[in-house]
């Protein structure tokens, strides 16, 4: 099961930031996450068994929004 804190840590590692520097409402693109890195994150998270739609993540570019998507998908599984 993927947790919000694991997501924050994975995003932070991808953009070379401390996890504490990523706020829930921060725009991840503004923090340095590009589409290729985002896709890599989704591939990593999909390895946990989640079916994730990149377009849904691309529309909402904050940790809070991404967690809402993942939480919903995990509850439906």
PDB file with SEQRES, HELIX, SHEET and CRYST1 records, atoms N, CA, C and O in Angstrom:
SEQRES   1 A   77  UNK UNK UNK UNK UNK UNK UNK UNK UNK UNK UNK UNK UNK          
SEQRES   2 A   77  UNK UNK UNK UNK UNK UNK UNK UNK UNK UNK UNK UNK UNK          
SEQRES   3 A   77  UNK UNK UNK UNK UNK UNK UNK UNK UNK UNK UNK UNK UNK          
SEQRES   4 A   77  UNK UNK UNK UNK UNK UNK UNK UNK UNK UNK UNK UNK UNK          
SEQRES   5 A   77  UNK UNK UNK UNK UNK UNK UNK UNK UNK UNK UNK UNK UNK          
SEQRES   6 A   77  UNK UNK UNK UNK UNK UNK UNK UNK UNK UNK UNK UNK              
HELIX    1 AA1 UNK A    4  UNK A   15  1                                  12    
HELIX    2 AA2 UNK A   19  UNK A   21  5                                   3    
HELIX    3 AA3 UNK A   35  UNK A   46  1                                  12    
HELIX    4 AA4 UNK A   54  UNK A   59  1                                   6    
HELIX    5 AA5 UNK A   63  UNK A   76  1                                  14    
CRYST1    1.000    1.000    1.000  90.00  90.00  90.00 P 1           1          
ATOM      1  N   UNK A   1       0.849  -1.181   0.000  1.00  0.00           N  
ATOM      2  CA  UNK A   1       0.000   0.000   0.000  1.00  0.00           C  
ATOM      3  C   UNK A   1       0.896   1.247   0.000  1.00  0.00           C  
ATOM      4  O   UNK A   1       1.858   1.348   0.761  1.00  0.00           O  
ATOM      5  N   UNK A   2       0.550   2.165  -0.861  1.00  0.00           N  
ATOM      6  CA  UNK A   2       1.287   3.412  -0.980  1.00  0.00           C  
ATOM      7  C   UNK A   2       0.748   4.409   0.040  1.00  0.00           C  
ATOM      8  O   UNK A   2      -0.466   4.554   0.188  1.00  0.00           O  
ATOM      9  N   UNK A   3       1.639   5.090   0.740  1.00  0.00           N  
ATOM     10  CA  UNK A   3       1.227   6.097   1.715  1.00  0.00           C  
ATOM     11  C   UNK A   3       1.543   7.493   1.189  1.00  0.00           C  
ATOM     12  O   UNK A   3       2.349   7.664   0.274  1.00  0.00           O  
ATOM     13  N   UNK A   4       0.895   8.478   1.783  1.00  0.00           N  
ATOM     14  CA  UNK A   4       1.146   9.872   1.404  1.00  0.00           C  
ATOM     15  C   UNK A   4       2.603  10.239   1.670  1.00  0.00           C  
ATOM     16  O   UNK A   4       3.227  10.929   0.864  1.00  0.00           O  
ATOM     17  N   UNK A   5       3.131   9.793   2.770  1.00  0.00           N  
ATOM     18  CA  UNK A   5       4.526  10.108   3.105  1.00  0.00           C  
ATOM     19  C   UNK A   5       5.504   9.432   2.152  1.00  0.00           C  
ATOM     20  O   UNK A   5       6.543  10.004   1.823  1.00  0.00           O  
ATOM     21  N   UNK A   6       5.180   8.214   1.705  1.00  0.00           N  
ATOM     22  CA  UNK A   6       6.030   7.550   0.706  1.00  0.00           C  
ATOM     23  C   UNK A   6       6.000   8.331  -0.604  1.00  0.00           C  
ATOM     24  O   UNK A   6       7.025   8.496  -1.265  1.00  0.00           O  
ATOM     25  N   UNK A   7       4.814   8.806  -0.968  1.00  0.00           N  
ATOM     26  CA  UNK A   7       4.704   9.623  -2.182  1.00  0.00           C  
ATOM     27  C   UNK A   7       5.541  10.889  -2.051  1.00  0.00           C  
ATOM     28  O   UNK A   7       6.275  11.252  -2.971  1.00  0.00           O  
ATOM     29  N   UNK A   8       5.429  11.559  -0.909  1.00  0.00           N  
ATOM     30  CA  UNK A   8       6.201  12.789  -0.684  1.00  0.00           C  
ATOM     31  C   UNK A   8       7.701  12.502  -0.783  1.00  0.00           C  
ATOM     32  O   UNK A   8       8.442  13.263  -1.405  1.00  0.00           O  
ATOM     33  N   UNK A   9       8.141  11.414  -0.174  1.00  0.00           N  
ATOM     34  CA  UNK A   9       9.563  11.051  -0.214  1.00  0.00           C  
ATOM     35  C   UNK A   9      10.010  10.722  -1.636  1.00  0.00           C  
ATOM     36  O   UNK A   9      11.103  11.114  -2.046  1.00  0.00           O  
ATOM     37  N   UNK A  10       9.182  10.011  -2.386  1.00  0.00           N  
ATOM     38  CA  UNK A  10       9.531   9.669  -3.772  1.00  0.00           C  
ATOM     39  C   UNK A  10       9.624  10.916  -4.643  1.00  0.00           C  
ATOM     40  O   UNK A  10      10.547  11.051  -5.445  1.00  0.00           O  
ATOM     41  N   UNK A  11       8.674  11.820  -4.485  1.00  0.00           N  
ATOM     42  CA  UNK A  11       8.701  13.075  -5.250  1.00  0.00           C  
ATOM     43  C   UNK A  11       9.946  13.870  -4.886  1.00  0.00           C  
ATOM     44  O   UNK A  11      10.643  14.386  -5.760  1.00  0.00           O  
ATOM     45  N   UNK A  12      10.219  13.964  -3.592  1.00  0.00           N  
ATOM     46  CA  UNK A  12      11.389  14.721  -3.128  1.00  0.00           C  
ATOM     47  C   UNK A  12      12.676  14.153  -3.709  1.00  0.00           C  
ATOM     48  O   UNK A  12      13.544  14.903  -4.157  1.00  0.00           O  
ATOM     49  N   UNK A  13      12.799  12.844  -3.703  1.00  0.00           N  
ATOM     50  CA  UNK A  13      14.003  12.216  -4.258  1.00  0.00           C  
ATOM     51  C   UNK A  13      14.126  12.513  -5.748  1.00  0.00           C  
ATOM     52  O   UNK A  13      15.226  12.736  -6.253  1.00  0.00           O  
ATOM     53  N   UNK A  14      13.011  12.516  -6.440  1.00  0.00           N  
ATOM     54  CA  UNK A  14      13.022  12.740  -7.885  1.00  0.00           C  
ATOM     55  C   UNK A  14      13.472  14.160  -8.237  1.00  0.00           C  
ATOM     56  O   UNK A  14      14.098  14.378  -9.274  1.00  0.00           O  
ATOM     57  N   UNK A  15      13.150  15.131  -7.363  1.00  0.00           N  
ATOM     58  CA  UNK A  15      13.517  16.525  -7.658  1.00  0.00           C  
ATOM     59  C   UNK A  15      14.660  17.020  -6.765  1.00  0.00           C  
ATOM     60  O   UNK A  15      14.968  18.212  -6.737  1.00  0.00           O  
ATOM     61  N   UNK A  16      15.277  16.097  -6.045  1.00  0.00           N  
ATOM     62  CA  UNK A  16      16.437  16.417  -5.206  1.00  0.00           C  
ATOM     63  C   UNK A  16      16.121  17.497  -4.168  1.00  0.00           C  
ATOM     64  O   UNK A  16      16.841  18.486  -4.034  1.00  0.00           O  
ATOM     65  N   UNK A  17      15.027  17.279  -3.441  1.00  0.00           N  
ATOM     66  CA  UNK A  17      14.600  18.172  -2.363  1.00  0.00           C  
ATOM     67  C   UNK A  17      14.407  17.350  -1.096  1.00  0.00           C  
ATOM     68  O   UNK A  17      14.309  16.124  -1.143  1.00  0.00           O  
ATOM     69  N   UNK A  18      14.356  18.041   0.030  1.00  0.00           N  
ATOM     70  CA  UNK A  18      13.984  17.382   1.274  1.00  0.00           C  
ATOM     71  C   UNK A  18      12.466  17.203   1.280  1.00  0.00           C  
ATOM     72  O   UNK A  18      11.744  18.106   0.859  1.00  0.00           O  
ATOM     73  N   UNK A  19      11.974  16.068   1.742  1.00  0.00           N  
ATOM     74  CA  UNK A  19      10.523  15.865   1.771  1.00  0.00           C  
ATOM     75  C   UNK A  19       9.775  16.971   2.514  1.00  0.00           C  
ATOM     76  O   UNK A  19       8.658  17.327   2.139  1.00  0.00           O  
ATOM     77  N   UNK A  20      10.384  17.506   3.555  1.00  0.00           N  
ATOM     78  CA  UNK A  20       9.727  18.549   4.340  1.00  0.00           C  
ATOM     79  C   UNK A  20       9.500  19.828   3.535  1.00  0.00           C  
ATOM     80  O   UNK A  20       8.679  20.664   3.912  1.00  0.00           O  
ATOM     81  N   UNK A  21      10.220  19.975   2.439  1.00  0.00           N  
ATOM     82  CA  UNK A  21      10.097  21.171   1.602  1.00  0.00           C  
ATOM     83  C   UNK A  21       8.890  21.109   0.666  1.00  0.00           C  
ATOM     84  O   UNK A  21       8.564  22.100   0.012  1.00  0.00           O  
ATOM     85  N   UNK A  22       8.239  19.974   0.598  1.00  0.00           N  
ATOM     86  CA  UNK A  22       7.108  19.811  -0.314  1.00  0.00           C  
ATOM     87  C   UNK A  22       5.812  19.921   0.476  1.00  0.00           C  
ATOM     88  O   UNK A  22       5.450  19.020   1.232  1.00  0.00           O  
ATOM     89  N   UNK A  23       5.126  21.033   0.288  1.00  0.00           N  
ATOM     90  CA  UNK A  23       3.839  21.248   0.935  1.00  0.00           C  
ATOM     91  C   UNK A  23       2.723  20.596   0.138  1.00  0.00           C  
ATOM     92  O   UNK A  23       2.866  20.357  -1.061  1.00  0.00           O  
ATOM     93  N   UNK A  24       1.638  20.315   0.789  1.00  0.00           N  
ATOM     94  CA  UNK A  24       0.522  19.650   0.131  1.00  0.00           C  
ATOM     95  C   UNK A  24      -0.052  20.410  -1.040  1.00  0.00           C  
ATOM     96  O   UNK A  24      -0.519  19.805  -2.004  1.00  0.00           O  
ATOM     97  N   UNK A  25      -0.024  21.739  -0.971  1.00  0.00           N  
ATOM     98  CA  UNK A  25      -0.598  22.567  -2.029  1.00  0.00           C  
ATOM     99  C   UNK A  25       0.439  23.134  -2.981  1.00  0.00           C  
ATOM    100  O   UNK A  25       0.088  23.894  -3.884  1.00  0.00           O  
ATOM    101  N   UNK A  26       1.709  22.786  -2.805  1.00  0.00           N  
ATOM    102  CA  UNK A  26       2.755  23.293  -3.702  1.00  0.00           C  
ATOM    103  C   UNK A  26       2.588  22.702  -5.096  1.00  0.00           C  
ATOM    104  O   UNK A  26       2.323  21.509  -5.247  1.00  0.00           O  
ATOM    105  N   UNK A  27       2.744  23.541  -6.110  1.00  0.00           N  
ATOM    106  CA  UNK A  27       2.715  23.071  -7.493  1.00  0.00           C  
ATOM    107  C   UNK A  27       4.006  22.303  -7.752  1.00  0.00           C  
ATOM    108  O   UNK A  27       5.098  22.863  -7.646  1.00  0.00           O  
ATOM    109  N   UNK A  28       3.884  21.036  -8.089  1.00  0.00           N  
ATOM    110  CA  UNK A  28       5.057  20.176  -8.252  1.00  0.00           C  
ATOM    111  C   UNK A  28       5.904  20.573  -9.453  1.00  0.00           C  
ATOM    112  O   UNK A  28       7.115  20.349  -9.448  1.00  0.00           O  
ATOM    113  N   UNK A  29       5.303  21.149 -10.470  1.00  0.00           N  
ATOM    114  CA  UNK A  29       6.061  21.646 -11.625  1.00  0.00           C  
ATOM    115  C   UNK A  29       6.945  22.810 -11.186  1.00  0.00           C  
ATOM    116  O   UNK A  29       8.108  22.897 -11.578  1.00  0.00           O  
ATOM    117  N   UNK A  30       6.387  23.702 -10.373  1.00  0.00           N  
ATOM    118  CA  UNK A  30       7.165  24.838  -9.863  1.00  0.00           C  
ATOM    119  C   UNK A  30       8.350  24.372  -9.020  1.00  0.00           C  
ATOM    120  O   UNK A  30       9.364  25.065  -8.932  1.00  0.00           O  
ATOM    121  N   UNK A  31       8.222  23.207  -8.405  1.00  0.00           N  
ATOM    122  CA  UNK A  31       9.302  22.662  -7.582  1.00  0.00           C  
ATOM    123  C   UNK A  31      10.349  21.915  -8.409  1.00  0.00           C  
ATOM    124  O   UNK A  31      11.383  21.508  -7.878  1.00  0.00           O  
ATOM    125  N   UNK A  32      10.088  21.734  -9.698  1.00  0.00           N  
ATOM    126  CA  UNK A  32      11.079  21.108 -10.567  1.00  0.00           C  
ATOM    127  C   UNK A  32      10.702  19.752 -11.136  1.00  0.00           C  
ATOM    128  O   UNK A  32      11.518  19.116 -11.804  1.00  0.00           O  
ATOM    129  N   UNK A  33       9.484  19.301 -10.885  1.00  0.00           N  
ATOM    130  CA  UNK A  33       9.052  18.018 -11.439  1.00  0.00           C  
ATOM    131  C   UNK A  33       8.589  18.224 -12.878  1.00  0.00           C  
ATOM    132  O   UNK A  33       7.698  19.034 -13.137  1.00  0.00           O  
ATOM    133  N   UNK A  34       9.190  17.497 -13.808  1.00  0.00           N  
ATOM    134  CA  UNK A  34       8.745  17.588 -15.198  1.00  0.00           C  
ATOM    135  C   UNK A  34       7.927  16.343 -15.547  1.00  0.00           C  
ATOM    136  O   UNK A  34       7.791  15.431 -14.731  1.00  0.00           O  
ATOM    137  N   UNK A  35       7.388  16.316 -16.757  1.00  0.00           N  
ATOM    138  CA  UNK A  35       6.484  15.229 -17.133  1.00  0.00           C  
ATOM    139  C   UNK A  35       7.174  13.864 -17.154  1.00  0.00           C  
ATOM    140  O   UNK A  35       6.555  12.858 -16.806  1.00  0.00           O  
ATOM    141  N   UNK A  36       8.425  13.816 -17.551  1.00  0.00           N  
ATOM    142  CA  UNK A  36       9.137  12.532 -17.568  1.00  0.00           C  
ATOM    143  C   UNK A  36       9.344  11.994 -16.155  1.00  0.00           C  
ATOM    144  O   UNK A  36       9.184  10.799 -15.908  1.00  0.00           O  
ATOM    145  N   UNK A  37       9.696  12.872 -15.245  1.00  0.00           N  
ATOM    146  CA  UNK A  37       9.866  12.436 -13.850  1.00  0.00           C  
ATOM    147  C   UNK A  37       8.530  12.010 -13.255  1.00  0.00           C  
ATOM    148  O   UNK A  37       8.460  11.036 -12.507  1.00  0.00           O  
ATOM    149  N   UNK A  38       7.478  12.739 -13.588  1.00  0.00           N  
ATOM    150  CA  UNK A  38       6.149  12.367 -13.102  1.00  0.00           C  
ATOM    151  C   UNK A  38       5.767  10.980 -13.616  1.00  0.00           C  
ATOM    152  O   UNK A  38       5.238  10.160 -12.867  1.00  0.00           O  
ATOM    153  N   UNK A  39       6.034  10.724 -14.881  1.00  0.00           N  
ATOM    154  CA  UNK A  39       5.731   9.412 -15.455  1.00  0.00           C  
ATOM    155  C   UNK A  39       6.540   8.319 -14.751  1.00  0.00           C  
ATOM    156  O   UNK A  39       6.019   7.237 -14.481  1.00  0.00           O  
ATOM    157  N   UNK A  40       7.798   8.596 -14.460  1.00  0.00           N  
ATOM    158  CA  UNK A  40       8.623   7.621 -13.731  1.00  0.00           C  
ATOM    159  C   UNK A  40       8.042   7.320 -12.353  1.00  0.00           C  
ATOM    160  O   UNK A  40       8.050   6.172 -11.909  1.00  0.00           O  
ATOM    161  N   UNK A  41       7.539   8.350 -11.679  1.00  0.00           N  
ATOM    162  CA  UNK A  41       6.911   8.133 -10.378  1.00  0.00           C  
ATOM    163  C   UNK A  41       5.682   7.240 -10.513  1.00  0.00           C  
ATOM    164  O   UNK A  41       5.492   6.317  -9.722  1.00  0.00           O  
ATOM    165  N   UNK A  42       4.854   7.513 -11.507  1.00  0.00           N  
ATOM    166  CA  UNK A  42       3.644   6.713 -11.683  1.00  0.00           C  
ATOM    167  C   UNK A  42       3.975   5.262 -12.005  1.00  0.00           C  
ATOM    168  O   UNK A  42       3.285   4.351 -11.547  1.00  0.00           O  
ATOM    169  N   UNK A  43       5.016   5.045 -12.782  1.00  0.00           N  
ATOM    170  CA  UNK A  43       5.449   3.672 -13.074  1.00  0.00           C  
ATOM    171  C   UNK A  43       5.878   2.985 -11.781  1.00  0.00           C  
ATOM    172  O   UNK A  43       5.514   1.835 -11.534  1.00  0.00           O  
ATOM    173  N   UNK A  44       6.640   3.682 -10.969  1.00  0.00           N  
ATOM    174  CA  UNK A  44       7.091   3.120  -9.684  1.00  0.00           C  
ATOM    175  C   UNK A  44       5.894   2.788  -8.796  1.00  0.00           C  
ATOM    176  O   UNK A  44       5.832   1.711  -8.202  1.00  0.00           O  
ATOM    177  N   UNK A  45       4.950   3.717  -8.710  1.00  0.00           N  
ATOM    178  CA  UNK A  45       3.788   3.491  -7.860  1.00  0.00           C  
ATOM    179  C   UNK A  45       2.888   2.396  -8.422  1.00  0.00           C  
ATOM    180  O   UNK A  45       2.251   1.672  -7.658  1.00  0.00           O  
ATOM    181  N   UNK A  46       2.827   2.266  -9.736  1.00  0.00           N  
ATOM    182  CA  UNK A  46       2.025   1.205 -10.353  1.00  0.00           C  
ATOM    183  C   UNK A  46       2.587  -0.168 -10.009  1.00  0.00           C  
ATOM    184  O   UNK A  46       1.853  -1.156  -9.997  1.00  0.00           O  
ATOM    185  N   UNK A  47       3.876  -0.233  -9.733  1.00  0.00           N  
ATOM    186  CA  UNK A  47       4.494  -1.504  -9.350  1.00  0.00           C  
ATOM    187  C   UNK A  47       3.950  -2.029  -8.025  1.00  0.00           C  
ATOM    188  O   UNK A  47       4.143  -3.200  -7.698  1.00  0.00           O  
ATOM    189  N   UNK A  48       3.272  -1.175  -7.261  1.00  0.00           N  
ATOM    190  CA  UNK A  48       2.635  -1.614  -6.023  1.00  0.00           C  
ATOM    191  C   UNK A  48       1.273  -2.247  -6.295  1.00  0.00           C  
ATOM    192  O   UNK A  48       0.588  -2.688  -5.372  1.00  0.00           O  
ATOM    193  N   UNK A  49       0.882  -2.289  -7.586  1.00  0.00           N  
ATOM    194  CA  UNK A  49      -0.389  -2.904  -7.951  1.00  0.00           C  
ATOM    195  C   UNK A  49      -1.487  -1.916  -8.289  1.00  0.00           C  
ATOM    196  O   UNK A  49      -2.615  -2.322  -8.570  1.00  0.00           O  
ATOM    197  N   UNK A  50      -1.185  -0.634  -8.267  1.00  0.00           N  
ATOM    198  CA  UNK A  50      -2.188   0.383  -8.570  1.00  0.00           C  
ATOM    199  C   UNK A  50      -2.306   0.605 -10.072  1.00  0.00           C  
ATOM    200  O   UNK A  50      -1.312   0.547 -10.795  1.00  0.00           O  
ATOM    201  N   UNK A  51      -3.516   0.857 -10.533  1.00  0.00           N  
ATOM    202  CA  UNK A  51      -3.744   1.255 -11.919  1.00  0.00           C  
ATOM    203  C   UNK A  51      -3.950   2.760 -11.916  1.00  0.00           C  
ATOM    204  O   UNK A  51      -4.975   3.258 -11.451  1.00  0.00           O  
ATOM    205  N   UNK A  52      -2.961   3.483 -12.443  1.00  0.00           N  
ATOM    206  CA  UNK A  52      -2.966   4.941 -12.381  1.00  0.00           C  
ATOM    207  C   UNK A  52      -3.013   5.528 -13.783  1.00  0.00           C  
ATOM    208  O   UNK A  52      -2.374   5.018 -14.703  1.00  0.00           O  
ATOM    209  N   UNK A  53      -3.778   6.606 -13.936  1.00  0.00           N  
ATOM    210  CA  UNK A  53      -3.955   7.279 -15.221  1.00  0.00           C  
ATOM    211  C   UNK A  53      -3.147   8.575 -15.213  1.00  0.00           C  
ATOM    212  O   UNK A  53      -3.460   9.504 -14.468  1.00  0.00           O  
ATOM    213  N   UNK A  54      -2.106   8.633 -16.048  1.00  0.00           N  
ATOM    214  CA  UNK A  54      -1.226   9.798 -16.078  1.00  0.00           C  
ATOM    215  C   UNK A  54      -2.001  11.086 -16.318  1.00  0.00           C  
ATOM    216  O   UNK A  54      -1.685  12.111 -15.716  1.00  0.00           O  
ATOM    217  N   UNK A  55      -3.000  11.055 -17.179  1.00  0.00           N  
ATOM    218  CA  UNK A  55      -3.734  12.285 -17.498  1.00  0.00           C  
ATOM    219  C   UNK A  55      -4.429  12.857 -16.269  1.00  0.00           C  
ATOM    220  O   UNK A  55      -4.547  14.075 -16.136  1.00  0.00           O  
ATOM    221  N   UNK A  56      -4.882  12.005 -15.384  1.00  0.00           N  
ATOM    222  CA  UNK A  56      -5.527  12.469 -14.155  1.00  0.00           C  
ATOM    223  C   UNK A  56      -4.522  13.199 -13.263  1.00  0.00           C  
ATOM    224  O   UNK A  56      -4.853  14.209 -12.641  1.00  0.00           O  
ATOM    225  N   UNK A  57      -3.312  12.690 -13.206  1.00  0.00           N  
ATOM    226  CA  UNK A  57      -2.267  13.328 -12.412  1.00  0.00           C  
ATOM    227  C   UNK A  57      -1.809  14.633 -13.056  1.00  0.00           C  
ATOM    228  O   UNK A  57      -1.500  15.595 -12.353  1.00  0.00           O  
ATOM    229  N   UNK A  58      -1.762  14.673 -14.380  1.00  0.00           N  
ATOM    230  CA  UNK A  58      -1.292  15.857 -15.100  1.00  0.00           C  
ATOM    231  C   UNK A  58      -2.228  17.046 -14.922  1.00  0.00           C  
ATOM    232  O   UNK A  58      -1.800  18.194 -15.040  1.00  0.00           O  
ATOM    233  N   UNK A  59      -3.487  16.785 -14.643  1.00  0.00           N  
ATOM    234  CA  UNK A  59      -4.466  17.853 -14.449  1.00  0.00           C  
ATOM    235  C   UNK A  59      -4.356  18.488 -13.073  1.00  0.00           C  
ATOM    236  O   UNK A  59      -4.778  19.630 -12.887  1.00  0.00           O  
ATOM    237  N   UNK A  60      -3.805  17.780 -12.120  1.00  0.00           N  
ATOM    238  CA  UNK A  60      -3.779  18.230 -10.721  1.00  0.00           C  
ATOM    239  C   UNK A  60      -2.362  18.031 -10.204  1.00  0.00           C  
ATOM    240  O   UNK A  60      -1.939  16.903  -9.951  1.00  0.00           O  
ATOM    241  N   UNK A  61      -1.644  19.110 -10.049  1.00  0.00           N  
ATOM    242  CA  UNK A  61      -0.191  19.034  -9.845  1.00  0.00           C  
ATOM    243  C   UNK A  61       0.262  19.367  -8.431  1.00  0.00           C  
ATOM    244  O   UNK A  61       1.241  20.089  -8.244  1.00  0.00           O  
ATOM    245  N   UNK A  62      -0.447  18.841  -7.432  1.00  0.00           N  
ATOM    246  CA  UNK A  62      -0.026  19.020  -6.045  1.00  0.00           C  
ATOM    247  C   UNK A  62       0.004  17.660  -5.349  1.00  0.00           C  
ATOM    248  O   UNK A  62      -0.655  16.715  -5.782  1.00  0.00           O  
ATOM    249  N   UNK A  63       0.764  17.578  -4.283  1.00  0.00           N  
ATOM    250  CA  UNK A  63       0.809  16.345  -3.497  1.00  0.00           C  
ATOM    251  C   UNK A  63      -0.581  15.996  -2.969  1.00  0.00           C  
ATOM    252  O   UNK A  63      -0.992  14.837  -3.021  1.00  0.00           O  
ATOM    253  N   UNK A  64      -1.305  16.993  -2.461  1.00  0.00           N  
ATOM    254  CA  UNK A  64      -2.645  16.725  -1.931  1.00  0.00           C  
ATOM    255  C   UNK A  64      -3.554  16.126  -3.001  1.00  0.00           C  
ATOM    256  O   UNK A  64      -4.284  15.170  -2.738  1.00  0.00           O  
ATOM    257  N   UNK A  65      -3.506  16.689  -4.207  1.00  0.00           N  
ATOM    258  CA  UNK A  65      -4.348  16.189  -5.294  1.00  0.00           C  
ATOM    259  C   UNK A  65      -3.927  14.783  -5.694  1.00  0.00           C  
ATOM    260  O   UNK A  65      -4.772  13.916  -5.916  1.00  0.00           O  
ATOM    261  N   UNK A  66      -2.619  14.559  -5.786  1.00  0.00           N  
ATOM    262  CA  UNK A  66      -2.135  13.233  -6.160  1.00  0.00           C  
ATOM    263  C   UNK A  66      -2.497  12.211  -5.099  1.00  0.00           C  
ATOM    264  O   UNK A  66      -2.873  11.085  -5.423  1.00  0.00           O  
ATOM    265  N   UNK A  67      -2.387  12.593  -3.836  1.00  0.00           N  
ATOM    266  CA  UNK A  67      -2.744  11.660  -2.776  1.00  0.00           C  
ATOM    267  C   UNK A  67      -4.235  11.325  -2.841  1.00  0.00           C  
ATOM    268  O   UNK A  67      -4.615  10.175  -2.618  1.00  0.00           O  
ATOM    269  N   UNK A  68      -5.077  12.301  -3.141  1.00  0.00           N  
ATOM    270  CA  UNK A  68      -6.517  12.044  -3.258  1.00  0.00           C  
ATOM    271  C   UNK A  68      -6.789  11.004  -4.344  1.00  0.00           C  
ATOM    272  O   UNK A  68      -7.639  10.130  -4.171  1.00  0.00           O  
ATOM    273  N   UNK A  69      -6.072  11.098  -5.455  1.00  0.00           N  
ATOM    274  CA  UNK A  69      -6.226  10.123  -6.544  1.00  0.00           C  
ATOM    275  C   UNK A  69      -5.796   8.736  -6.070  1.00  0.00           C  
ATOM    276  O   UNK A  69      -6.535   7.764  -6.225  1.00  0.00           O  
ATOM    277  N   UNK A  70      -4.607   8.651  -5.496  1.00  0.00           N  
ATOM    278  CA  UNK A  70      -4.072   7.357  -5.053  1.00  0.00           C  
ATOM    279  C   UNK A  70      -4.949   6.758  -3.956  1.00  0.00           C  
ATOM    280  O   UNK A  70      -5.232   5.559  -3.972  1.00  0.00           O  
ATOM    281  N   UNK A  71      -5.375   7.574  -3.017  1.00  0.00           N  
ATOM    282  CA  UNK A  71      -6.226   7.086  -1.934  1.00  0.00           C  
ATOM    283  C   UNK A  71      -7.523   6.510  -2.499  1.00  0.00           C  
ATOM    284  O   UNK A  71      -7.966   5.443  -2.071  1.00  0.00           O  
ATOM    285  N   UNK A  72      -8.132   7.205  -3.453  1.00  0.00           N  
ATOM    286  CA  UNK A  72      -9.362   6.720  -4.084  1.00  0.00           C  
ATOM    287  C   UNK A  72      -9.119   5.386  -4.798  1.00  0.00           C  
ATOM    288  O   UNK A  72      -9.910   4.454  -4.653  1.00  0.00           O  
ATOM    289  N   UNK A  73      -8.036   5.294  -5.563  1.00  0.00           N  
ATOM    290  CA  UNK A  73      -7.723   4.063  -6.298  1.00  0.00           C  
ATOM    291  C   UNK A  73      -7.482   2.910  -5.324  1.00  0.00           C  
ATOM    292  O   UNK A  73      -7.946   1.794  -5.558  1.00  0.00           O  
ATOM    293  N   UNK A  74      -6.768   3.172  -4.246  1.00  0.00           N  
ATOM    294  CA  UNK A  74      -6.489   2.109  -3.264  1.00  0.00           C  
ATOM    295  C   UNK A  74      -7.766   1.643  -2.579  1.00  0.00           C  
ATOM    296  O   UNK A  74      -7.917   0.454  -2.297  1.00  0.00           O  
ATOM    297  N   UNK A  75      -8.677   2.557  -2.312  1.00  0.00           N  
ATOM    298  CA  UNK A  75      -9.938   2.172  -1.664  1.00  0.00           C  
ATOM    299  C   UNK A  75     -10.821   1.341  -2.596  1.00  0.00           C  
ATOM    300  O   UNK A  75     -11.585   0.487  -2.147  1.00  0.00           O  
ATOM    301  N   UNK A  76     -10.703   1.606  -3.901  1.00  0.00           N  
ATOM    302  CA  UNK A  76     -11.510   0.871  -4.882  1.00  0.00           C  
ATOM    303  C   UNK A  76     -10.942  -0.514  -5.177  1.00  0.00           C  
ATOM    304  O   UNK A  76     -11.644  -1.384  -5.691  1.00  0.00           O  
ATOM    305  N   UNK A  77      -9.675  -0.709  -4.849  1.00  0.00           N  
ATOM    306  CA  UNK A  77      -9.026  -1.997  -5.176  1.00  0.00           C  
ATOM    307  C   UNK A  77      -9.501  -3.114  -4.275  1.00  0.00           C  
ATOM    308  O   UNK A  77      -9.056  -4.253  -4.417  1.00  0.00           O  
TER     309      UNK A  77                                                      
END                                                                             
